[in-house]
């Protein structure tokens, strides 16, 4: 892969009760393309039943192959999904939404997050005779729904509440049947999910608020942790809680890296949080340099904040090729350096002879950073001082982000703490100096919730939910990885 950044994450967008549902869903999902580029899918209710279309590729590619009937239909509600997962044949099978025929009615689900007790639930269901079609944890929702509907005499709402009560971990869900659309957010609110309203009274629900603004919906609020919202066919909207939410665990890394700067997530503007992170980094770790430069794109707003706070001029020394995407992943190109060079080109005129403060959002394996630093030196940079807008990544994530196994994280491999750790990291990366934003500093940049309401487990190892995989091997810390 080109990027060493975490790869497993998803985006959701659903619409109901408005004119032009298909176009609105397409617009919303397209603005969430950064959350997944391997596969996309859409499920819609029309002509008295549900229809599903999904495939490998980008949102526009998948929507371009929609059957003609979809364009002519009057669609009452639709849900959609983008996914970034491992490549290969499994991509299309695991693409979402997933749809199943439960007692003669189609039910579909799209999911952002990771169900942490998926292994246990899958074993239980298989022991009862369940046959799984995919390898995703999302399919569990459909199997649980089928069982709970039977127990609750086909009362959809009660069945869903019982099914959700079995799940642990991170799950934003959109569900669809011919009669209704449903949105769900897990009790800890790991992943973002927000609600918007169109002028004609219709609704949109999406992973990030950028989808609402692009589609012309006004931001209303977040779907609350532990909340279910049902939109019935008659246009009514009913909210109820399926679980108490004694604390929250919003993923702080959404602010550091994933979400788009034009979005609000967890009640804060991503743009403002990133700039604040840069300002705080400049206070915590100043650098005697000629220029502040970002690694685009996610480092750009933090670099602006760093430059503003430090009074050092801002410049762009790396130019990103925005046309390097999924199709560029070429198995024949084994050298990461070559891949990085094709994605990010140095601007010699901005770099030659300069002492640079390079603002990076994170260091995961370290191989991409190494290649990038080599490129900057070859282009003539005199000194490179890297400043990172989060603490070192030393732990895996079990909540919807596919960080590599713990033993592959560079900070974990180097080990140690303090000045010795930083010096060794800098030596291996061939930097003149390296500093990370402190965890306290990072959390001081979000304003909507107190620090205790954010998940920082990939930095500090304090997991808000203990996933099955850790229970299975509680002593062997190096087993940390994605469930
Ligand atoms: S472990 Fe890290 S990436 Fe995963 S949810 Fe927590 S903060 Fe986000």
Boltz pocket constraint, residues with backbone or C-beta under 6 A from the ligand:
constraints:
  - pocket:
      binder: B
      contacts: [[A, 190], [A, 249], [A, 250], [A, 251], [A, 252], [A, 253], [A, 254], [A, 396], [A, 397], [A, 398], [A, 399], [A, 400], [A, 401], [A, 455], [A, 456], [A, 457], [A, 458], [A, 459]]
      max_distance: 6.0
